[in-house]
């Protein structure tokens, strides 16, 4: 392994040593990610569908991080409303996330019409979205699960790469751990900033990501415990009680609304029932077709659907897809998002200089 990068690891310290000589909270951080995207802190809110709300996105951005809103499941009018709501809550940089498995021309055009400045793309074929976004003046972040895919993303014009490791919660394309993936991607993409994703939930994880050559950390599970996250209380309680071995990665469990998309979630009654039956395919699963919960409009969510348990749902929440990364054992309390960002950054600065 190559020597620590001098611009990121000038000093290593005990994780319990705090010094007044470190940059004050909120000070401008001179790393590639923060410089390029105009943030104070190298912390990115992962766009968790249904729970990374405008309030949470804005709170992370207001705290000096980069909030990213999941908008790929919204129609163009809904997307525009989401962007406008975020803008009413922050004047700081934020981005939106589009899913290339559900690539929508109308969504991309809506982003342009609203003047979105940062677009995150993940999964599937990006088609001509990258050059079009760049031509419209957007910065583009592309999620990659291998060094080869990261190189391809840079060739398309990506402004940053989110290197998503196997430990990540939600939909996870790759099978390589974060600690192995990040340095491989860093070496593959040259000066393009790399954002480490997967299993990072505190400042030690951020410090480790910086040590591996990343310029920022992409964090989802920790922010599910933010006060601003509209997470169902049952889901949140499960997260706070979970340990690092209470998640599993499934190739095809919650695949009713999004097939062929591996994912990581908390183990629950649905996963245990499915595994006990021998992991059968759709059409042969126990409890298939059973409505577990209902949305405010009365529509039902059936077992094996990919759907985040947000606060507006009623029903058997524990049977739903409770997305979680392996860093969940480090999530132990509910806090304001700004406090989470500050705590992560302060803890990281007690370990590495940045």
N, C-alpha and C positions, 0 to 999 in steps of 0.2 A: 504493500500500500504506500502511496506517495506521502511525503511529509505534510504536516498540517500547513494549510495555506496561511501565510503570514498576515494577510489583510483581515483574516477572520479569527485567527487564534493567536493573537500576540501574547496572551496570557491565559493560562489555565489555573483555576482556583478550586478550592473545596466548594461543594454545593451549599455548604452552610456558612460560608464567609461572605458577608456583605460589606462593601466599602463605599464610603462617600465619594471616592474618586471616580466611580463609574458614572456614565452620563445620567443626568437626571431623567426621571420619567417624562416622556413626551418630547425629549430632545430629538433632533433630526438624526437619523441613523444613516450613515454613508455606506450602504451596501447596494449591490446592483439592483435588487428588487425594489427597495425603497426609493432609490433615485429614479428608476424608470417609471414607477407607478405613482409617485408622489405621496407616499405614505411615510409616517414617522416610525412605524414598528413593522417588523417582518412577520406579521401574523395575518393569515388569510382565513376568513370564514368559509368553510366548505358549504356549497349550496345543497342543503338537504331538502328535498322536495316536501312541501307541505308544512315545514316547520322553520325554515330559514326565512322568516317573515320580513317585511319591510322594516319593522321596528328593530329586529335583531341585526339586519344588514346595516342599518344606519348607526346603530349603537356601536358596532365593531369599527365602522369607518370613523365615527366621531372619536373613538378611543385611539386613533392613529393606525389602525389596521386596515385591511381591505375587505369590506363586506361583498359577498357575491350572492346574488339572488337567483334561485332556481325559477326559470320562467318557461321552460320547455313544454310544460303541460298546459300553458295558458293560450287562449286565442289571442290574436293581435290586439284587440281592445283591452283584454285583461292584462296583457304584457305592458301596454302603454300606461294603464292605470297603476300597475305595480311600480314602474319606473318613476312616475310622477309622485307617488306616495313616498318613495324613498327620498326623492329630491326635496320633498317638503320637510323631511326630518334631518337632512344633512347636506352640507355644501362640500363635503369631502369626497375623494374618489371612491367609486364603487363599481361593481361590474354585474353582468348578468350571465347566466349559464344556459347553453343550448345543448340538447341531446341529439347527436347526429344519427342515431337510430330512428329518430322521429323528425328528421330534417324538414324544416318548413320555410319555404321562401317568404311566406307572409310574416313569420316571426322575425326573420332577418330584416326585412324591410321595415317592420315596426321598430326595431332597434335603431335603424338609421333615422327614421322619422323623429324619434325621441332624442336623438343625439347621444345615444349610449356611447361611452368612450372606451369601455373595456368589455370584451366578450370572451367568455370561457367556453371552449368546445370540448366535449368528451364523447367517447364511444363512437363507433361507426365511421363511415367515410365522410370526411369534411367537404368533399366535392369542391366547388368553387367558392365556398364560404370564406375561406381565409383571404384570398386576394381581393374579394369584394369588400370584406370588412376593412382590410388595410387601405383600400382605395377610398373608403368612406371616412378615413381618419381614425379608425378604431385600433386599439391595441388588443392583441389576441393571445390568450393563454390556451394551450392545448395539453390535455392530460395524456400521458404516455405510460405504458407498463413495461417497456423494454427500452434499452439504449437505441436499438434500431428504429423503433417507432419515434423516439425523441429526435433522432437525426432527420427522419422524414418530415417531422413537424417543423423543424427549423428550416428545412429546405423550402417548405411552403410559405415561410415568413413569420412563424410564431415569435412573439415578443418574449415569451416565457414558457417554460415547460413545468407542468405539475407532474412530478414523478410519483405515481401512486403505487405504494407497496401492498403486499398481500394482507397486511394487518388492518387495512382500512375498512371502515364500515360502509354500509350501503352497497351500491353496485361496484364490483371490483373485477376488472378485466384480467389482471395479471396474476402470476403465481410466484413472483420473486419478492423477498422480504425488503422492507424499506432500507435497512442498513446495507444490503447488497446492491439494491437498485440505484439509490441516489448517487453514489460516487461513479457508478458506471455511466449514468446519464450526464452527470457533470462533465466527465471526461469526453463524452460524445458531442456535446453541444457548444463547447468553447465559451464565449463570453455571454451567451444567453442565460439569463437568470433561471435557476431551477428552484422550484418550490417542492419541498419534501412532504409527502402525504402518506398516512398510514400508521396508526398506533401512537401518534403524538398528542399528548394531552396536558403537558405541563412544561415548565421552563427547561427541565432536563432534556426533554425530547427536542425542544427548539435548539438548545445548545448542541445536542448530538447532530441534528440536521446541519447546523452551521459547520460543525467539525468535519462533516462528510462532504462539504463543499456547496451545500445548498445556500440560497440567499434568503429563504423564508420557509415557514411551515404552514401547511394547509390543514386546518383543524375543524373537525365536525362534532365528534361525540362530546367533547368537553363543553361546547356551546349549546348542546341540548339541555344542559342544566342552567343555562342563563335565564334570568328572570324574564327577559324579553322574548324567549322562544315559546311559541304557542304549542307546547308539547302536552299531551294528555297526562294528567297526574299519575295514572297507573303506569304509563310508559316511563315517566320520569322516575318514579319510585323503583321500577325494575333496574333502570340504569344506575341509580345511586347505590343499590344493593349488590350489583354485579361485581364479579372479579374478572381477572384477565382471561380466565378459561371458560367463561360463560357465554362466549359467542361461537359461532361456527360459520364456515363459508360453504355455501350451497351452489351447485351448478344450476339447479332448476326447481327450487322449492316455491318461492313466491314469483311465479312466472305467468300468471293468468293475463296480466296486462302488459307484460314485457318479457317475452320468451327469449331464451338463449342469452341470458345476461346474468352471469354469476354474481353472487351477492353475499354479504356478511351481515348477520343479525344475531340478536340474543336468542339462545335456545328457549323454546317455549312449548306449550302443549301441542301446537300444530306441528312443529318440527319433530317432536318426540313421537307423536302418533304416526306421522309419515315414515319415520325411520323404522318404527316397530313393524310397520306393514311391508318393509322391504324397499322403501323409496320408489313406489310405483309412479308411472307416468300419469299425466293428466288423463282423466277418463276412468282411472282405476284407483283413485286415492280415497282414503277414509275421510268422511266429512265434506267431500267435494260438493260445491253448490250451496253449502250452508251459509246463510247470512250471519256474519259475526257482529257487525256494527253498522250504524247508519249515520249518514251525514245530516247536516241541518236541513237540507232540502228533501230529506226522506229517502234518498237513494241508498241502496245497501252496498256493503263491502263484503264479498264472499271470501271464504277461506282460500288461501293460496294466492290472494291478490297482492301485488306490489303497491302498498299504500302506507304512508307514514301515519302513525296514530296521533293526530293533532287534537288539540283541546276541544274542538267542536264535535267530536264523535261521541256516540253513545252506544254501549253494548259490551261485548266480550273483547276488550282491548288487548288482553294478554295473548289472545290467539292470532293477533295481527303481526305484520312484519315490523318488528321493533329493531330498526337498524342500529348497529353499534360496531365500533372498531374494537380492537384488542386492548386499546388504552383505557377502556371503560373502568377498570379497577382504580384508576387515578381520579375518577370523577366522584367526589364524595359530598358535595354541597351545592346548593343553589346560590348563585351570585349574580349581580348585575354584569352584563357583558363587559363593560369598561373595567370592572374589577378583575375579571378573568384575564383580559388582555394585559393589564398592568402586572398582575401576579406572574404570568408566564414570562413576560419580558424581564421583570426584575430578577426572577429566579435564574433565567438564562444568563443575565449579565453578571451574576455572581459566580458563574462558571467560565464564561468566555467573554472576551472583549469584543464588542461590535458597536 
